[in-house]
Amino acid sequence: MNETMLAVLGFATIIAVIVLLLKNVTVPSLAFIGVSTVTAAILVATGTYSVSEIGDFISSGVAGTSSTACLFLFSVVYFGIMTDVGLFDKIINALLKRVGSNVVGVALMTCIIAMIGHLDGGGASTFLITIPAMLPIYKKLHMRPTTLLLICVTAMGVMNLMPWGGPTMRAASVLSMEANVLWAELMPMQAVGIVLAVATAIIWGFIEKKRGAGVDGVLAQTEVITEEEKLEEQRENDLARPKLFAFNVILTLVVIICLVFLPVPSYLIFMVGCVVSLFVNYPGAKLQNKIIKAHSGPAIMMASTLFAAGVFLGVLEDSGVMDHMANVIASFIPSAMGPYLPIIIGVISVPLTLAFCTDSYFYGLLPVLMGVGDKFGVDPVQTAVAMVVCRNCATFISPVVPATFLGVGLAGIEIKDHIKASFFWIWGVSIICLIAGIIFGIIAI
């Protein structure tokens, strides 16, 4: 199979998965595995790769997502335990006393927490810090979890431009320059992005308020309490550990600090956190087993999705299909549009993010487009800046970014709903950042 046909197969594979997810035909794990299996069969049938090679690609892809899957398993159990002991109830009540029915204040708080949490550049850790803390508040105020994720990913997208962030480092390595130097170039665009992230929180806070979110809505909803809710409340009271509140706060703070500063796998931190929290809060094998079983369902469902995404990424990325896709995209750029390459790629970066994972985007697409731009006298730094800034805005709405599944899993929503709610807003933020780059003279026209 030639390069063009491989690229066509790659686009068809990604489109098939996106359609299956958006049309709610099947769950993500089945979509990833089913479509990937068909693609792999085609690659084998055409003699492009052997069964053994396809197996190696899949093993590599699953290995790439296994740590995130493990992280999700133990983080869900940990935060489930903290919910059972009543930790978040006290924190939520304290926050609600400060913001009251101020829905806009809650939205703004979400943005600030996400920005601070993403200073380490880790998408998974930011989701783990922000969503479990804010989701219960959103539920109490009847704010949509899709709004929580939109605010969160907008803030994370602009903060991910720091020089120690993965995309900036990858682009700098392709340019053979220091990440700090590249960051200095794009810093004004990042500043605009931060303002847009704050504006996003405020605007969507007002949108939620207009929809009826707030304490009044909660009071109206909770006047009638069903028998099932009474039983659930009784169960929560039985599991609550108010006398251990200080211990659980300290333990959670230690877990978060270790996530940011300790150079060990994130899942190990949550493994240890689960062990300590279970031993202290719920001594005895019978009770511990009950707690773990109570939270294992959602954890296993999302872990299976992450492993399935690894199969998908292995078939497309490790086989080189994504590289061929990048070459085909570059070949469609007309010669007359060559000088405007940074602007073109900046405009289409958000849709491309849905198809290309971070590595294939920067190590596959960026070098090709830099070569195309070089033929028209385009500064490769400008191409890189446009790709880094505009693509980063959409990083955490992409179905080929494992952390995205962590975010939607923690928020309890489907990835299709996340993409529907966030795509066009994020695209708008991306284009405004691009326009800012043009105004500041960072990107020439």
Steps between C-alpha positions, in 0.01 A plus 500: 500500500649838398529805726187670365285195558641459851411863572147448363464191719614704800249778436223245446589330830488824700180620331335163570585521872385861530171424322434194719561707814303807393205293377498305828514171308725332754719563803852639437688179585303296247538773235877516544553124498249424224619765253867434582451128434354570156789737419757248623337226289525722191868570569569128529283401202679748272841371608597834655579341835506150642277383784807496725583863417141610564520322835816695585331829407202420722725396789685829472177699486347327802826549691470872431155524661541241776644745752204736449259209537670394822491859621128520432423174681664602826411871484129417462516267800694758704263789429207262551631427848542871571139556390378220726682635806333839443816698419352680200171573673674721756719667238201555271294651779788734588537608136126543462499730802756719321342501155144423610281492193769682301517267203745731324730484802498119488583505128785746559628289788510201263717694255745613769535151649561351154765763419684444826466123471641503147821681592673162494377441142327172590153465353405196705608655831312823422179311434552305821551819701221707343207277409450300825519826697256696283256240362300461824456880512380502139249229584370684803457821299362308200777612271580269210815283524567579132545863605742391772708314240484786248634750755759250617637408156509864386717592799717189456549568129658842551701394806642203307710750301756530781856407392488177700167405338513206261387681180741793541790264570411282202478797262827643636675168445381493137630857457828408677461792739455547874142470625540825695587685178190368323287583804629859493369526142151378581463655847280795386261252335493297822414815696202557271404136547501538879268800473273297271499211749386734779242654264379149413437427868312826554291473181404138559429578862240752383367248245451243776339761722259591221409131472388509862810368679548610858389433855134581424496222246646261756241586761219447255640164396562367848161571652380153400734223622434152369539181701800407286669830582434442871671160480794653315528775760492240780779305326709816472445576868611148595822538302573859606804555723466858634752436780765419238436814294838661582685178417324463165566864408870461577515169311334651191730804509802269524369300202457817291842639598661167413320503163660833418848464646587134558684338204310169519210365290172672590320169535743394775404806704132406478576137575666602825225754568235228463686267735543763772145636472343155513707382796424812703138570404368148447700237690412139434502296179119475474441876507797574276373249244158667508649845436719382212209319333281809532740706289642237266227520234576846356874444542501176300278648226734792441816290530365271227443806281860614553639158411279495189629847407850352527407240238368778276811716540732203451342403168510857365802661662758225535423368150594840352151557358473836679826617340354425155188693598720800581673480162169490313370806687816691414471407131155660473626848589499711176827671404332842512406441863851393601602836652189492720571151630519597873157664477348207311635242741397719794139514378471124442702390804197430718333259250839336440540444874206258490696284255863531612646410836764733645802307375369447146396865481837643600737230382300401191309804375721788622823398319306446176329839519824672595653354185204622292523846653874515440434485125304824531740678735285449810688517831469150655461661845178669384363170374591334830347780710172484308487122535592497869265776618196419286527125543555521875161662551332176388734244656256376760196464275684260269399131504860402419633660822469246787458770767177610329339171602615554856329840502168381359509195725547709813226740388266209427416600142546348154788617285258583218318744731831655601602553137157637405500746790861617464610470137379825344568708811856370521544558126393861552750544784771352275425739213498803732845396628615474137366847421683630808820345364449685171428830676809467722713422193587151623346352185562696180242546223 
